[in-house]
Amino acid sequence: MRRWPYTFLVILSVAVGITAIIASQRLGVPLRDPDGFLGPAYVRLPLIGLLFFAAGIIPQAIRRGGLRGSLKSARTIVREEWTWLRVVNIAVGLVSFYVCYVSYRNLKSFLPLIRDDVLYDHDLLQLDHFLMFGNNPAPLLHDWLGTDIAAQILATSYLAYLPLIPLTLGLVLTWSRNASLGAWYATALSLNWVLGTVSYYLIPTLGPAFFQPSMFSALADSGVSALQTSLFKNGVTFIEDPTGDDIYGIAGFASLHVSVVVTACLFFERTGQRAMIRIAGWSFLFITVLATVYFGWHYIVDDVAGAIIGWAAVSIGAWATGNRGRRKRRLAEDTQPATSESEAEDAVPSVT
């Protein structure tokens, strides 16, 4: 199965896509494109692919031939390094990731229709209270960090997650000449959506901000507060009419913000990225964890579960793509421009 490193990801995306379609049919609720405001997927995906294609060629072309000779260098790079197999692998990685993401968003939206019997917010709120020695963690952070400037900083960081994750995927897919590395990262990220969906159904919660909003009333208005308001309004509208245009997006356990960032950090560590990249990744994870509790997106156990999902996604992805036990090497070794096909093959690190 692992002779082609994308085999597992393709099977996973087909399976979760079929699951979303079956659930949609049985519930009588149409599937929706969660990011449809950016245009239809058949337009958006090719544009994203072309953007990453350009990002993978233009810097190399300028480095090789300067501004004047960049066009000629770009043609040489495409001829020597961009085989049809490489293009197909990148397309499969992007499409499979997108299928898993859209399926996850729709299955998450079906949550109040399928698991409407119980919520575990009260139990997890009590657990937070116990873990913090009789205190709720969010008010403690509000007292320590303040509710104005800190809210704006943490909100900016929290919302930066939305474009950063697909951006890192695109960069890994296009800049690495080793197909198994791109497949590993795409598979690991996609597994987050699948495992996260399972966690939503196992322990349905709303999250502190939606279960006990009074704890967060002192926070300054920010991009996060606007997002929470939008999610609440859309959630109410969806429950009133599931066949309408809105999608339900409220779920606490587990934190996929944390799980996906943990996945990125562990992938950077296991592929031996430069210290600056690894430090930036772990720093962003620390700020993300703070933000999830500060704004009431998640309980403490949500973040712990998210970290476990992130670790599991990287480990399963490594096994599924033939990278289990792989020695640490910098991904940069795979992204150096090669002058010939044989040189490109030599630059690909060994997989054990």
N, C-alpha and C positions, 0 to 999 in steps of 0.2 A: 504494500500500500504506500510505503514511504519512498518508492523510487521517484515519484513525482511529489515534491513536498507540499503541493496544494491539494492533494487527494482528500485528506481529512477535512480541510476547510470547506471544500466543495460539498462533501457529504453532509457536514454540519449545517451549512447554509441551506441546502435543499431540505433537510429534515426540519429545521426550525421554520423555514418558509412554509412548508406544507402544514405544519402544526398551526401556524397563524391563519392560514387559509381555512383549515377545518374549523377552528374556533370561530372565525368570522361567519362561516356558513351556519353553524349551529346556533349561534347567538343572534343571527340576523343583523349583525352590525358590519358595515362596510369597512374594508381595510383603508387606511389613510396614509398619505405620505406626510410624515411629521414635519418635514422641512419644506413643504410645498411652496411656501412664500418665496423661496429662492428660485422657483421655476420647476418644471417637471423633471423627474429623475433622468429621463432619456436625453435631456439637454444638459442638466447639471453635472452628471457623472463624466461625460466626455470632456466638458470644459475643465473639470478638476484634473482629469487625466492629462490633458494638454498642458495645463499649468505646471504640473509636476514634471512632465516631459521636458518642458522648457527650463525648469529649475535644475534639472539634471544635466543639461547640455550647455546652457549659456555661460555659467561660471567657468566650466572647463574650456570652452571655446575662447573666452576672453583671456584666460590664463595662458593658453597655448599661443594664440596669434595676436593678442592685443585687440583693441577696438577695430582697427582697420582690417585685420586678417581674421576676425572672429567668424565671419560667414563661411569662409573656406575651412576653418578649423571645425566648425559645427558640422559641415558635410562629412569631413573625415571621421569625426567621432561617431556620427550616426552610422556610417558605412562599416566602421570597424567594431563598434561595441553594441549597437542596438539591433540585435537580431530579432526576427519575428517571434522566436520563442520567448525572448525577454519581454517583448511588448505584451504577448499573451499572458505571461505570468503576472505582470503588473495589473493588467485589466482584470484577471481572475481575482487577484487579491483585493482590488477596490470594489468590484461587484459583489463578491462574497461577503466582505465586511459590511457593505451597505445593506444587503439582504438580511443579514443577522441583526443589524441595527434597526431597520424598519420593522422587522418581525418582533423584536424586543419591545419597541415602542407601542405597537398595537396590542401585543399580549399584556403589557403593563396596563394599557387602557381598558382591557377587558376585566381587570382585577376586581373592581367593585361589583361587576355583574356575576362573577363566578364565586368569589370569596366574600360574600356580603354578610356572613354569619357572625364574624368575630374580628375584633382588633386587639392587638397586644400592646398598645401604647401605654396603658396604665401600668402593666407589668414592667416594661422597659424603663418607664419613668421612675418607678420605685427602685429598679436596679441602679440607675444613674445616681439616685439619692443615696443609696447604700455605698456605692463605689466612691463617692465624693464625701463620705463621712457626715451624712446628714444635710448635704447641700445639693442644689441643682447646678450642674456644670455651666450652663449658659449664663445665668446671673453672675456667677463667679467671674467668668471671662469679661462680662460687661463692666464689673467693678474694677478689674485689674487693667483692662485695656481701654476703657471708656466706650462711649456709644456714638461718637461722632466721627472723628478722623479715622479711628481704627475700622469703623464700619465701612468707610469708603475704600480704604486700602484692601481690606479683606474681600469686599465685594468685587473689586477689580480683579483680584487674583482668582477668585472663585469663578467668575464669568469667563476668564481667559482660558479656562479648561475647554470650553466649547470649540474654539477654533484650533487650539494647540494640539489636541489628540489626533484629529484627522491629518493635521499638517505633519506631525511626526511620522505617521503611517506613510504618507505620500513620499516624504523624504527618504525613509528607509527603503521603500519599494523601488524608487527611481535611482537612488545614489548607490545602492549595493548591487554589484554584479553577481553576487552569490544568491541564487534564487532561494535557497533554503533559509537564509536569514530574513528576507522579506516575508516568506511564507510563515516563518516562526512568529514574527511580530503581528502579522495580520491575523493569524490563527489565535494567538493569545488575546488580542483585543476583542475578537469576535466571541471568544469563549466567555469574556466578561459579561456580554449581553445575555448569553444563554444562561450561565450560572446565576447571574443577577435576577433574571426572570424567575428562576426556580425559587430563589430565596424570597422574593416578593410573595409567592403563593404559599410558601411554608409558614412564614410569619408575617401576615399582613399588618402594616402599621401606616400611620399618617406622617409621623415625625412630630417633634415637639412644637414647631412653629404652627402647625395646623391643629394639633391636639390641645395645646395650651398656649394660645397666642398672646395672652396677657404678659407672659414672661419676656416678650420681645417688643412690647409697645414703646419702650423708651429708645429704641434704636433709630438713628437718623435714616431718612429716606435714602435709598440707594438703588442700584441696578438689581440687587438681590431682592429687596423688598418689592420692587415692581414686578419681578419675575414671580415671586410667591403670590402676589395679588392676582396676577394673570392665571397662574395655575389653579388657584382657588375658584376663580370665576369660571374657567373652562371646565373644572371638575363638576361644579354645580350644574352647569348647562348640560354636560354629558350625561349625568345621572338623570336629569329631567327628560332628556331625549338622546339616547345612545346612537340613534341613526342620523343625528345632525352632523354638523361640520367640525365640532370641537373634539379634542382628544383628551383623555384623562391622563394626568401625568404625576400623580401624588403617590409616593411609596417610600417608606423609610428604610426598612431592613431588606438587604444590606446596602451600604453606601457604595454605589458604583463610581462616584467621583474618586473615592479612596482606592477602590480596587483597580481602576484603570491607571491611575497615577502610580500605584505600586507596581503594576505590570510594566509600565515604562521604565521605572527606576531599576527593577530587577533585570530587565532586558538590557539596559545600558551597562549594568554591572557585569552580566554574564557574557556580553560581547566586548568587554574591555574598552569602553569608551574613555575619552580623555577625562581627566579629573574634573575639569571645569563643567563638562556636561553632567557628570554624575552628581557633583555637588549641587548644581542647579536643579536637577531632578528631585533629589532628596529634600532640598529647601522648599521647593514647590509643594511637595507632599506634606511637609510640616505645616505650611500655611493653609493648605487645603483641609487638613484635619481640623485645624483651629476654626476655619470658616464654617465647616459643617456643624460644629457644636455651637459656635458663636451665634449663627443665624437660625439655629433650630431645625436645620434640615434633618439631622440624625441624632440618635442616642449614641452613647459611647460604644455599646456593643455592636451597633451598626458599622462603625468604623473598623472595629476589630474583625468583624465578619468580612468586611470589604477587603481588608488586608489579606485575609486567608484566601478569598476568591482570586485576588490578584496573583498571589503566589501559585495557587493551583493552576491558573490559566497559563502562566509562564512555563510551569513544569509539564503540563499536558501538551502545550504547544511545542515544547522542545522534543518530547517523545514523538509526537505526530509528524514532525518535519525532519526527523533524523538528527536533531541537535542535542540529544540527551548526552550529558557528560562532556559536552564540547569544551575544549580549552579556551580560556579567555584570550581573545585577540581584539584589537581595535577594529571596529567596523570601517574605519578609515582605510584599512588595508584593502578593502573590497571596493573602495570608491576612487582610488587613484586611477587616472586615465592610463589606459594601456595603448601601446603603439602597434600592437599586433594581436591576433587572436590567440596565439600561443602564450604571449605574455599575459593576456587576460586570464587564461586558464591557470597559469602559475600563481596569479595573485589571489585566487580564491582559497581561503583557509581550509584546512582539512576538517572533515566532520567525523567524529568518532562515535 
